[in-house]
């Protein structure tokens, strides 16, 4: 009788257990999302899968890490090479030309295969942050109309600020302390600062031109509070030198709980984190000061189909092909 009761218990719990184990990127888009939001989330999630789904957990620790930016290893489709994929983010987002004067940038326009240009391009990829190029690539892949593609995150933070008045851009700038993030939004923090800023401080800097080329970083919101789990799921490029997911804790209403909460910093994370200060080694403890809310509701252009491939061969070990963006013509096309 006890055995039979246990079986019935497992049957009853099976749906809950499978829901808990589900990957947020594998869950169908929730009802009510615009087609552009769905396309943005799909583009970010496809790349996260491609890089073997590395992630930072709710405690701000790297819980999983596989291939990184400069490696010659295959990504999850067993065909794309890691460093070549990063070079593609630069080229296909039209952000590489802005870096043309930096050593190695021009080599990333060349087709891979030549020893000199390959080495030169890989050096460029390692030496220059590509997180903004990744965001610009996601927006290009998703067909987000009017997005200001740039190698600097602060440029599209500024564009969202200006859109608050003009209302002609795909994103508006909001306060992450008061607005709830939703799939397709961008959540941003400021980097390399000795003091954190409030949202009002950021607005003042943007209004007076004081933000300049401030160092910043943005990630795509791919899911929020799934099943009431009070967790925000973000995907960003050049996070731990890969395309990683970050998990942030939400409060009950569904807003983020920034670890800094406006408190001053005595030093950067790299300076604070040490074996003697383990509690400071939290990669989620950032100056989250800007939430870019997606306002686009018009349908996104249908993505160009990936090249026809044969069905997955169980014996080959290959995964189904990830949708690959079509490369625009190499017209001299970050931060």
VMD Tcl script that draws the C-alpha trace (Angstrom):
set ca {
  {0.00 0.00 0.00}
  {2.83 2.38 0.92}
  {4.53 1.62 -2.42}
  {1.30 2.35 -4.32}
  {0.87 5.65 -2.44}
  {4.41 6.69 -3.37}
  {3.69 6.02 -7.05}
  {0.56 8.16 -6.91}
  {2.55 10.92 -5.20}
  {5.15 10.87 -7.99}
  {2.41 11.06 -10.62}
  {0.88 14.08 -8.89}
  {4.23 15.83 -8.48}
  {5.51 15.11 -12.00}
  {4.12 18.32 -13.62}
  {5.61 20.50 -10.89}
  {8.98 18.75 -11.07}
  {9.17 19.09 -14.85}
  {8.20 22.78 -14.64}
  {10.96 23.40 -12.12}
  {13.52 21.72 -14.38}
  {12.46 23.64 -17.49}
  {14.89 26.16 -18.95}
  {13.36 29.63 -19.20}
  {14.62 29.95 -22.76}
  {12.71 26.78 -23.67}
  {9.38 28.04 -22.32}
  {7.02 29.47 -25.00}
  {6.67 33.28 -24.92}
  {4.02 34.46 -22.49}
  {0.78 35.83 -23.82}
  {0.73 39.54 -24.64}
  {4.35 40.04 -25.68}
  {4.86 42.03 -28.87}
  {6.39 40.25 -31.82}
  {9.49 42.41 -31.43}
  {9.89 41.36 -27.78}
  {9.55 37.72 -28.80}
  {12.16 38.17 -31.53}
  {14.61 39.91 -29.15}
  {14.25 37.14 -26.55}
  {14.59 34.43 -29.19}
  {17.78 35.94 -30.61}
  {19.38 36.25 -27.14}
  {18.27 32.77 -26.06}
  {19.48 31.12 -29.27}
  {22.95 32.54 -28.68}
  {22.91 31.46 -25.03}
  {22.18 27.88 -26.13}
  {24.91 28.13 -28.75}
  {27.49 28.88 -26.04}
  {26.39 25.85 -23.95}
  {24.17 27.84 -21.54}
  {26.69 29.28 -19.04}
  {25.10 31.21 -16.17}
  {25.60 33.29 -13.04}
  {23.40 32.15 -10.18}
  {21.31 34.23 -7.77}
  {24.31 34.55 -5.42}
  {26.36 36.16 -8.16}
  {28.65 33.18 -8.68}
  {29.61 31.67 -12.04}
  {27.83 28.33 -11.84}
  {28.60 27.07 -15.35}
  {31.17 28.10 -17.95}
  {32.21 26.39 -21.17}
  {33.69 27.96 -24.32}
  {35.01 31.53 -24.17}
  {35.61 34.30 -26.68}
  {39.12 33.59 -28.01}
  {38.90 29.82 -28.34}
  {38.97 27.85 -31.56}
  {36.48 25.36 -30.11}
  {33.17 24.57 -31.77}
  {30.01 25.99 -30.30}
  {26.92 23.88 -29.68}
  {26.08 23.45 -33.38}
  {29.43 21.68 -33.87}
  {30.29 23.98 -36.76}
  {30.63 27.57 -35.60}
  {33.93 28.54 -33.97}
  {33.78 30.65 -30.78}
  {36.08 33.52 -31.76}
  {34.63 33.68 -35.27}
  {31.13 34.00 -33.80}
  {32.25 37.00 -31.75}
  {33.80 38.57 -34.84}
  {30.41 38.05 -36.48}
  {28.67 40.01 -33.74}
  {30.90 42.95 -34.61}
  {30.48 42.70 -38.37}
  {26.80 41.82 -38.57}
  {25.75 44.59 -36.16}
  {27.61 47.21 -38.22}
  {29.58 48.27 -35.13}
  {33.03 47.15 -36.30}
  {33.74 50.16 -38.54}
  {33.62 52.47 -35.49}
  {36.60 50.53 -34.14}
  {38.55 50.73 -37.41}
  {41.49 52.65 -35.95}
  {42.09 50.05 -33.22}
  {44.72 47.39 -34.05}
  {43.15 44.18 -35.29}
  {39.72 45.59 -36.13}
  {40.29 45.60 -39.89}
  {41.43 41.97 -39.74}
  {38.00 41.00 -38.39}
  {36.50 42.06 -41.73}
  {38.56 39.37 -43.46}
  {37.24 35.86 -43.99}
  {38.80 33.42 -41.48}
  {41.56 31.13 -42.67}
  {44.63 33.34 -43.01}
  {47.09 32.96 -40.16}
  {47.97 36.65 -39.86}
  {44.47 38.12 -39.99}
  {43.07 35.36 -37.76}
  {45.63 36.08 -35.02}
  {45.16 39.83 -35.42}
  {41.36 39.60 -35.19}
  {41.45 37.31 -32.16}
  {43.72 39.78 -30.37}
  {41.21 42.53 -31.09}
  {38.35 40.41 -29.69}
  {40.22 39.76 -26.45}
  {41.36 43.35 -25.95}
  {38.06 45.13 -26.67}
  {34.76 44.61 -24.82}
  {32.12 43.23 -27.19}
  {29.05 43.32 -24.96}
  {27.53 46.33 -26.76}
  {28.27 44.78 -30.14}
  {26.38 41.70 -28.94}
  {23.34 43.76 -27.90}
  {23.44 45.56 -31.25}
  {23.65 42.17 -33.00}
  {20.61 40.88 -31.06}
  {18.63 43.96 -32.09}
  {19.74 43.52 -35.70}
  {18.80 39.85 -35.67}
  {15.42 40.65 -34.08}
  {14.68 43.43 -36.55}
  {14.10 45.99 -33.79}
  {13.13 49.15 -35.70}
  {15.01 52.34 -34.89}
  {17.53 50.83 -32.47}
  {20.76 52.86 -32.21}
  {23.43 50.24 -32.80}
  {26.73 51.17 -31.17}
  {29.91 49.67 -29.67}
  {29.05 51.71 -26.52}
  {26.05 50.88 -24.32}
  {25.78 54.50 -23.19}
  {24.79 55.50 -26.74}
  {21.54 53.56 -26.69}
  {20.93 54.46 -23.04}
  {21.15 58.09 -24.21}
  {18.88 57.35 -27.18}
  {16.28 55.85 -24.81}
  {16.52 58.94 -22.62}
  {15.90 61.18 -25.63}
  {13.03 58.92 -26.67}
  {11.26 59.69 -23.39}
  {10.46 63.07 -24.95}
  {10.42 62.38 -28.67}
  {8.67 58.99 -28.33}
  {10.21 57.89 -31.63}
  {12.59 55.16 -30.45}
  {12.05 51.48 -29.63}
  {13.08 51.93 -25.98}
  {12.33 54.47 -23.25}
  {14.56 55.02 -20.24}
  {13.01 54.15 -16.86}
  {13.99 53.66 -13.24}
  {14.63 49.98 -12.36}
  {13.64 50.81 -8.78}
  {10.07 51.61 -9.81}
  {9.40 49.80 -13.11}
  {9.06 46.05 -13.57}
  {11.35 44.50 -16.18}
  {9.71 42.38 -18.87}
  {11.00 40.16 -21.70}
  {12.64 42.20 -24.44}
  {13.73 45.01 -22.07}
  {17.37 45.93 -21.41}
  {18.75 46.24 -17.88}
  {21.98 48.24 -17.55}
  {24.61 49.08 -14.96}
  {27.47 51.56 -14.88}
  {31.02 50.19 -14.75}
  {34.33 51.17 -13.18}
  {32.96 53.82 -10.83}
  {33.96 54.48 -7.24}
  {30.45 55.65 -6.36}
  {27.07 54.33 -7.41}
  {24.49 56.64 -8.97}
  {20.75 56.93 -8.55}
  {18.42 57.05 -11.54}
  {17.91 60.79 -11.01}
  {21.70 61.28 -11.05}
  {21.84 59.49 -14.39}
  {19.05 61.67 -15.79}
  {20.92 64.80 -14.72}
  {24.13 63.59 -16.36}
  {22.32 62.76 -19.59}
  {20.48 66.10 -19.62}
  {23.67 68.12 -19.11}
  {25.92 66.07 -21.39}
  {27.90 64.83 -18.41}
  {27.46 61.13 -19.23}
  {29.84 61.40 -22.19}
  {31.27 57.98 -22.95}
  {30.58 56.53 -19.52}
  {31.43 52.84 -19.26}
  {28.30 50.76 -18.91}
  {26.88 47.33 -19.63}
  {23.41 46.14 -20.70}
  {21.78 42.71 -20.84}
  {18.56 41.43 -22.42}
  {15.66 40.46 -20.17}
  {14.56 37.03 -21.43}
  {12.17 36.09 -18.59}
  {10.83 37.56 -15.36}
  {9.19 35.95 -12.34}
  {8.44 32.70 -14.18}
  {5.87 30.75 -12.18}
  {6.28 33.26 -9.36}
  {9.93 32.33 -8.78}
  {10.89 35.99 -8.07}
  {13.85 35.73 -10.45}
  {14.89 37.90 -13.38}
  {16.71 36.14 -16.19}
  {19.12 38.17 -18.32}
  {21.36 37.23 -21.24}
  {24.42 39.30 -22.06}
  {27.50 39.09 -24.23}
  {31.08 39.32 -22.98}
  {29.86 38.21 -19.54}
  {32.70 36.03 -18.20}
  {34.04 36.19 -21.80}
  {31.03 34.31 -23.19}
  {27.30 34.71 -23.78}
  {25.92 34.04 -20.31}
  {22.64 34.12 -18.43}
  {22.42 36.07 -15.18}
  {19.82 35.41 -12.48}
  {18.75 38.34 -10.28}
  {16.36 38.22 -7.33}
  {13.12 40.20 -7.65}
  {11.03 41.65 -4.84}
  {7.39 40.59 -4.40}
  {5.98 43.20 -6.82}
  {8.50 42.02 -9.48}
  {11.16 44.75 -9.35}
  {14.88 44.12 -9.10}
  {16.71 44.33 -5.79}
  {20.04 45.93 -6.68}
  {22.80 44.75 -4.35}
  {24.19 48.29 -4.23}
  {20.91 50.07 -3.53}
  {22.64 53.43 -4.02}
  {25.38 52.77 -1.47}
  {28.85 54.27 -2.10}
  {31.65 51.97 -3.17}
  {35.14 52.11 -1.77}
  {36.59 50.21 -4.72}
  {35.66 48.26 -7.82}
  {34.46 44.67 -7.60}
  {37.88 43.37 -8.66}
  {39.51 45.28 -5.82}
  {36.93 44.29 -3.20}
  {36.73 40.59 -4.06}
  {39.42 38.48 -2.37}
  {39.72 35.26 -0.33}
  {39.46 37.41 2.79}
  {36.33 39.19 1.54}
  {34.34 36.35 0.03}
  {31.01 38.14 0.51}
  {32.19 40.85 -1.90}
  {32.68 38.35 -4.75}
  {29.16 38.79 -6.10}
  {28.97 39.48 -9.84}
  {25.36 40.61 -9.44}
  {26.40 43.41 -7.09}
  {26.42 46.07 -9.78}
  {25.19 49.63 -10.14}
  {21.90 48.74 -11.89}
  {20.69 52.23 -12.71}
  {18.84 52.04 -16.05}
  {15.97 49.94 -17.35}
  {15.23 50.35 -21.04}
  {11.58 49.45 -21.57}
  {10.62 48.16 -25.00}
  {7.78 50.19 -26.42}
  {7.66 48.68 -29.91}
  {4.41 46.92 -30.76}
  {4.67 46.75 -34.54}
  {5.48 43.31 -36.00}
  {9.13 42.52 -36.52}
  {10.27 41.55 -40.01}
  {10.20 37.80 -40.49}
  {13.69 36.41 -39.86}
  {15.53 35.14 -42.92}
  {15.45 31.32 -42.87}
  {18.67 29.57 -41.99}
  {20.27 27.46 -44.73}
  {18.46 24.19 -45.24}
  {19.98 21.43 -43.15}
  {19.30 17.74 -42.92}
  {17.39 16.46 -39.87}
  {19.41 15.85 -36.75}
  {21.42 12.67 -37.02}
  {21.41 10.94 -33.61}
  {24.69 9.26 -34.48}
  {26.52 12.47 -35.39}
  {26.18 14.25 -32.07}
  {25.12 17.44 -33.86}
  {22.40 19.60 -32.40}
  {19.66 21.15 -34.54}
  {20.98 24.25 -36.26}
  {20.58 27.55 -34.43}
  {19.11 30.28 -36.58}
  {22.05 32.12 -38.13}
  {21.78 35.79 -39.07}
  {22.41 36.71 -42.67}
  {25.63 38.65 -42.98}
  {25.16 42.05 -44.60}
  {27.61 43.13 -47.30}
  {31.03 43.98 -45.88}
  {30.51 47.70 -46.13}
  {32.70 49.62 -43.75}
  {30.03 49.46 -41.56}
  {31.56 49.52 -30.44}
  {31.71 51.17 -27.17}
}
mol new
graphics top color blue
foreach p $ca { graphics top sphere $p radius 0.5 }
foreach p [lrange $ca 0 end-1] q [lrange $ca 1 end] { graphics top cylinder $p $q radius 0.2 }
display resetview
